[in-house]
């Protein structure tokens, strides 16, 4: 009976492609599991959530912040058809927006707010962030937001 059980377990392990080698089960830490991307699009707020719409195709990037050359390129970009929900927006709102977010005003004094004010509905922005594709709509966990125009064509 024990031999039969061992044979069945071995067959299942082989059929499922499971390796019993502990080294083969370690993740490849040289590659990020969530890519960092850049895109350009229009900022919208819908029912309390921030989005970038009409966004260009997301391009992988290594740098979490935009260079001067990337900003110049963003200013001339033709918008696209992508839509991303934005997460991690607090640092990119203005003071009032940050303090009204969740319960921030309970533990953040107005004079200590550290926010860029770059995330403004109706503006065209160049954003960078971690591209979360496991949910719909896809999300960008922001690392950088820079307004490149006060309107969105």
GIQUIPE-V545774 format. One record per residue. N is the residue number from 1. RES is the residue in three letters. PSI is psi in degrees with one decimal (none if undefined). BURIAL is b if it has 16 or more other ideal C-beta (glycine too) atoms within 10 Angstrom, else e. Layout:
n:N res:RES psi:PSI burial:BURIAL
n:N res:RES psi:PSI burial:BURIAL
This chain:
n:1 res:UNK psi:-43.5 burial:e
n:2 res:UNK psi:-38.6 burial:e
n:3 res:UNK psi:-40.3 burial:e
n:4 res:UNK psi:-42.9 burial:e
n:5 res:UNK psi:-45.0 burial:e
n:6 res:UNK psi:-38.7 burial:e
n:7 res:UNK psi:-43.7 burial:e
n:8 res:UNK psi:-46.0 burial:e
n:9 res:UNK psi:-43.9 burial:e
n:10 res:UNK psi:-42.8 burial:e
n:11 res:UNK psi:-40.5 burial:e
n:12 res:UNK psi:-42.8 burial:e
n:13 res:UNK psi:-44.4 burial:e
n:14 res:UNK psi:-44.1 burial:e
n:15 res:UNK psi:-34.9 burial:e
n:16 res:UNK psi:-6.5 burial:e
n:17 res:UNK psi:22.6 burial:e
n:18 res:UNK psi:130.6 burial:e
n:19 res:UNK psi:137.1 burial:e
n:20 res:UNK psi:-0.6 burial:e
n:21 res:UNK psi:113.8 burial:e
n:22 res:UNK psi:-31.6 burial:e
n:23 res:UNK psi:-31.2 burial:e
n:24 res:UNK psi:-16.4 burial:e
n:25 res:UNK psi:-5.5 burial:e
n:26 res:UNK psi:138.2 burial:e
n:27 res:UNK psi:153.9 burial:e
n:28 res:UNK psi:102.8 burial:e
n:29 res:UNK psi:0.5 burial:e
n:30 res:UNK psi:-13.8 burial:e
n:31 res:UNK psi:136.6 burial:e
n:32 res:UNK psi:146.0 burial:e
n:33 res:UNK psi:-21.2 burial:e
n:34 res:UNK psi:117.4 burial:e
n:35 res:UNK psi:147.2 burial:e
n:36 res:UNK psi:132.3 burial:b
n:37 res:UNK psi:165.8 burial:b
n:38 res:UNK psi:149.6 burial:b
n:39 res:UNK psi:165.7 burial:b
n:40 res:UNK psi:135.2 burial:b
n:41 res:UNK psi:-171.0 burial:b
n:42 res:UNK psi:137.7 burial:b
n:43 res:UNK psi:131.6 burial:b
n:44 res:UNK psi:149.3 burial:b
n:45 res:UNK psi:124.8 burial:e
n:46 res:UNK psi:116.1 burial:e
n:47 res:UNK psi:45.4 burial:e
n:48 res:UNK psi:0.1 burial:e
n:49 res:UNK psi:144.1 burial:e
n:50 res:UNK psi:141.4 burial:b
n:51 res:UNK psi:153.9 burial:b
n:52 res:UNK psi:123.7 burial:b
n:53 res:UNK psi:169.5 burial:b
n:54 res:UNK psi:34.7 burial:b
n:55 res:UNK psi:149.5 burial:b
n:56 res:UNK psi:166.2 burial:b
n:57 res:UNK psi:133.1 burial:e
n:58 res:UNK psi:135.1 burial:b
n:59 res:UNK psi:132.5 burial:e
n:60 res:UNK psi:146.0 burial:e
n:61 res:UNK psi:155.2 burial:b
n:62 res:UNK psi:-27.4 burial:e
n:63 res:UNK psi:132.5 burial:e
n:64 res:UNK psi:-11.0 burial:e
n:65 res:UNK psi:151.2 burial:e
n:66 res:UNK psi:138.9 burial:b
n:67 res:UNK psi:168.3 burial:e
n:68 res:UNK psi:-39.7 burial:e
n:69 res:UNK psi:-40.5 burial:e
n:70 res:UNK psi:-36.9 burial:b
n:71 res:UNK psi:-40.0 burial:e
n:72 res:UNK psi:-42.9 burial:e
n:73 res:UNK psi:-40.3 burial:e
n:74 res:UNK psi:-37.0 burial:b
n:75 res:UNK psi:-28.4 burial:e
n:76 res:UNK psi:6.2 burial:e
n:77 res:UNK psi:141.1 burial:e
n:78 res:UNK psi:128.1 burial:e
n:79 res:UNK psi:161.7 burial:b
n:80 res:UNK psi:-146.3 burial:e
n:81 res:UNK psi:9.7 burial:e
n:82 res:UNK psi:156.1 burial:b
n:83 res:UNK psi:127.2 burial:b
n:84 res:UNK psi:136.2 burial:b
n:85 res:UNK psi:137.8 burial:b
n:86 res:UNK psi:131.6 burial:b
n:87 res:UNK psi:157.0 burial:e
n:88 res:UNK psi:39.2 burial:e
n:89 res:UNK psi:-18.0 burial:b
n:90 res:UNK psi:-45.9 burial:b
n:91 res:UNK psi:-14.8 burial:b
n:92 res:UNK psi:1.1 burial:b
n:93 res:UNK psi:174.1 burial:b
n:94 res:UNK psi:177.4 burial:e
n:95 res:UNK psi:-48.4 burial:e
n:96 res:UNK psi:-43.5 burial:e
n:97 res:UNK psi:-42.5 burial:b
n:98 res:UNK psi:-44.6 burial:b
n:99 res:UNK psi:-25.2 burial:b
n:100 res:UNK psi:-8.6 burial:e
n:101 res:UNK psi:122.3 burial:b
n:102 res:UNK psi:-121.5 burial:e
n:103 res:UNK psi:27.1 burial:e
n:104 res:UNK psi:-38.7 burial:e
n:105 res:UNK psi:-18.4 burial:e
n:106 res:UNK psi:-24.9 burial:e
n:107 res:UNK psi:8.5 burial:e
n:108 res:UNK psi:121.9 burial:b
n:109 res:UNK psi:145.2 burial:e
n:110 res:UNK psi:-39.5 burial:e
n:111 res:UNK psi:-10.5 burial:e
n:112 res:UNK psi:6.5 burial:e
n:113 res:UNK psi:133.0 burial:b
n:114 res:UNK psi:90.7 burial:e
n:115 res:UNK psi:144.6 burial:b
n:116 res:UNK psi:-26.4 burial:e
n:117 res:UNK psi:15.5 burial:e
n:118 res:UNK psi:-18.4 burial:b
n:119 res:UNK psi:100.4 burial:b
n:120 res:UNK psi:126.2 burial:b
n:121 res:UNK psi:135.8 burial:e
n:122 res:UNK psi:-10.4 burial:e
n:123 res:UNK psi:156.5 burial:b
n:124 res:UNK psi:131.4 burial:b
n:125 res:UNK psi:152.2 burial:b
n:126 res:UNK psi:121.8 burial:b
n:127 res:UNK psi:153.0 burial:b
n:128 res:UNK psi:146.9 burial:b
n:129 res:UNK psi:174.4 burial:b
n:130 res:UNK psi:126.8 burial:b
n:131 res:UNK psi:105.4 burial:b
n:132 res:UNK psi:108.1 burial:b
n:133 res:UNK psi:1.8 burial:e
n:134 res:UNK psi:-3.5 burial:e
n:135 res:UNK psi:160.7 burial:e
n:136 res:UNK psi:136.1 burial:e
n:137 res:UNK psi:157.4 burial:e
n:138 res:UNK psi:152.1 burial:b
n:139 res:UNK psi:155.3 burial:b
n:140 res:UNK psi:118.2 burial:b
n:141 res:UNK psi:104.5 burial:e
n:142 res:UNK psi:138.6 burial:b
n:143 res:UNK psi:-20.0 burial:b
n:144 res:UNK psi:137.3 burial:b
n:145 res:UNK psi:124.6 burial:b
n:146 res:UNK psi:123.1 burial:b
n:147 res:UNK psi:128.8 burial:b
n:148 res:UNK psi:-7.7 burial:b
n:149 res:UNK psi:145.0 burial:e
n:150 res:UNK psi:-2.4 burial:e
n:151 res:UNK psi:171.7 burial:e
n:152 res:UNK psi:114.9 burial:b
n:153 res:UNK psi:none burial:e
